[in-house]
Amino acid sequence: EEQEEDMQRELRCFLRHITERLYLDRRFKTFTKPVDTVQVPDYLQVIKQPMDLSSLLTNIDKHKYITVNEFVRDADLIWNNALTYNPDSATLDRKIRHRAHALKDALHAIIREHLDPEFEKACEAMKERR
Ligand SMILES: CC(=O)c1nc(NC(=O)[C@H]2CNCCN2)sc1-c1cc(O)cc(O)c1
């Protein structure tokens, strides 16, 4: 009903704010768009669930997420995939792993800084009702 729609609109605004903060951070430029499988032909053999910041925004607009936790599960794919695909001691792998860890910490710090636990509880309760 009405207040559920209001809550979901507030959730989408919250999730866009988080995603846009990360999108604007130059350290995470490599995570803003889907990995280019032409440049990286073996990527989809290794990574089964690709994710990136622009895809998160698209998913938000398509009302894919009705709780913050559902959003975090997809957002965590971005940095986890980068760690999985970049295990080597080579300089490029190491550089991408450092950016992946920075993305993980920035994501969870922004959420902790802005998320009202009562709001997330209300979203989870709504999910149970559906
Ligand atoms: C984000 C990411 O996970 C990524 N990792 C890479 N690692 C490598 O190429 C390492 C893997 N280990 C062996 C030595 N090469 S390239 C790459 C990438 C990211 C883009 O946004 C676009 C794109 O074309 C490629």
The ligand as an SDF file (V2000), in Angstrom:
LIG
                    3D

 25 27  0  0  0  0  0  0  0  0999 V2000
   38.0820   -5.3100  -13.1780 C   0  0  0  0  0  0  0  0  0  0  0  0
   38.8580   -6.5400  -13.4120 C   0  0  0  0  0  0  0  0  0  0  0  0
   38.5880   -7.4670  -12.6820 O   0  0  0  0  0  0  0  0  0  0  0  0
   39.9240   -6.7120  -14.3750 C   0  0  0  0  0  0  0  0  0  0  0  0
   40.9110   -7.5170  -13.9690 N   0  0  0  0  0  0  0  0  0  0  0  0
   41.8600   -7.6920  -14.8540 C   0  0  0  0  0  0  0  0  0  0  0  0
   42.9260   -8.4890  -14.5900 N   0  0  0  0  0  0  0  0  0  0  0  0
   43.8430   -8.8980  -15.4720 C   0  0  0  0  0  0  0  0  0  0  0  0
   43.8400   -8.5710  -16.6540 O   0  0  0  0  0  0  0  0  0  0  0  0
   44.9330   -9.8200  -14.9120 C   0  0  0  0  0  0  0  0  0  0  0  0
   44.2820  -11.1060  -14.4110 C   0  0  0  0  0  0  0  0  0  0  0  0
   45.3360  -12.0130  -13.9060 N   0  0  0  0  0  0  0  0  0  0  0  0
   46.3250  -12.3260  -14.9040 C   0  0  0  0  0  0  0  0  0  0  0  0
   46.9470  -11.0430  -15.4420 C   0  0  0  0  0  0  0  0  0  0  0  0
   45.8890  -10.1410  -15.9480 N   0  0  0  0  0  0  0  0  0  0  0  0
   41.5420   -6.8400  -16.2900 S   0  0  0  0  0  0  0  0  0  0  0  0
   40.0860   -6.2180  -15.6610 C   0  0  0  0  0  0  0  0  0  0  0  0
   39.2740   -5.3370  -16.4700 C   0  0  0  0  0  0  0  0  0  0  0  0
   38.4150   -4.4600  -15.8870 C   0  0  0  0  0  0  0  0  0  0  0  0
   37.6090   -3.6320  -16.6720 C   0  0  0  0  0  0  0  0  0  0  0  0
   36.7660   -2.7780  -16.0810 O   0  0  0  0  0  0  0  0  0  0  0  0
   37.6650   -3.6770  -18.0360 C   0  0  0  0  0  0  0  0  0  0  0  0
   38.5080   -4.5500  -18.5980 C   0  0  0  0  0  0  0  0  0  0  0  0
   38.5630   -4.6120  -19.9380 O   0  0  0  0  0  0  0  0  0  0  0  0
   39.3370   -5.3880  -17.8510 C   0  0  0  0  0  0  0  0  0  0  0  0
  1  2  1  0
  2  3  2  0
  2  4  1  0
  4  5  1  0
  4 17  2  0
  5  6  2  0
  6  7  1  0
  6 16  1  0
  7  8  1  0
  8  9  2  0
  8 10  1  0
 10 11  1  0
 10 15  1  0
 11 12  1  0
 12 13  1  0
 13 14  1  0
 14 15  1  0
 16 17  1  0
 17 18  1  0
 18 19  1  0
 18 25  2  0
 19 20  2  0
 20 21  1  0
 20 22  1  0
 22 23  2  0
 23 24  1  0
 23 25  1  0
M  END
$$$$
